[in-house]
Amino acid sequence: MRNPEYPRHAPAGPGFEHGEEVLPFVQENIRVLVVGAGGLGCELLKDLALSGFCSIDVIDMDTIDLSNLNRQFLFRKSDVGQYKATVAAARVMERVDGVTVTPHVGRIEDKDNSWYQDFHIIVLGLDSLEARRYMNAVVAGFLEVSGGRGRPPPPTPLALPPFRAPSAPRPDTSPPPPLPAPRSSTGTGTRTWRRSSPSSTGAARGSRATPA
């Protein structure tokens, strides 16, 4: 539920003042880089373009596979085999007027840190933990130490184990429990019944059964 203290036109909370001059500033001055053009990257490119950002770059090294079409809506079956960054950039510019999306095909490690510094905003659409840690280290290296003493060195990535999908549970190979022994019909507390034959007992028809 929305907090009633924050009016609908002030999503940033108290003290936020929106103005018509913000949109032209964003359109004319802000450069945005989207890292990754897969499932997350397609959504980011669409949202950024529709939000008013007019200068967007996207970098990705992968090509479109048939299995991508169910969740990466910017691609079509005819795009299979082409580079994701190239197709995604062209598709966004076809659908949103006034936006320029520049594709870059290649690995993020192949770009110098100075190239990343040209952007005001860097948004990650990555599903690889290694790629996320690399980009976090690059961007953190741009921070300046308070007091103007220069920039800190890039942080060392955490030595985390590689990500692995959870393995399927192993089947139970233990032998099944033994079945209970069949209960004998002549055991203790068991009685059998038979109907007496009239020829052997001389009883009349319809006589009751007698216990054996």
Secondary structure, DSSP 8 states (H G I E B T S, - for coil): ---TTS-TT-TT-TT----TTHHHHHHHH-EEEEE--SHHHHHHHHHHHHTT--EEEEEE--B--GGGGGT-TT--GGGTTSBHHHHHHHHHHHHSTT-EEEEEES-GGGS-HHHHTT-SEEEE----HHHHHHHHHHHHTT---TTT-------------------------S----------TTSTT---EE---HHHH---TT---EE-
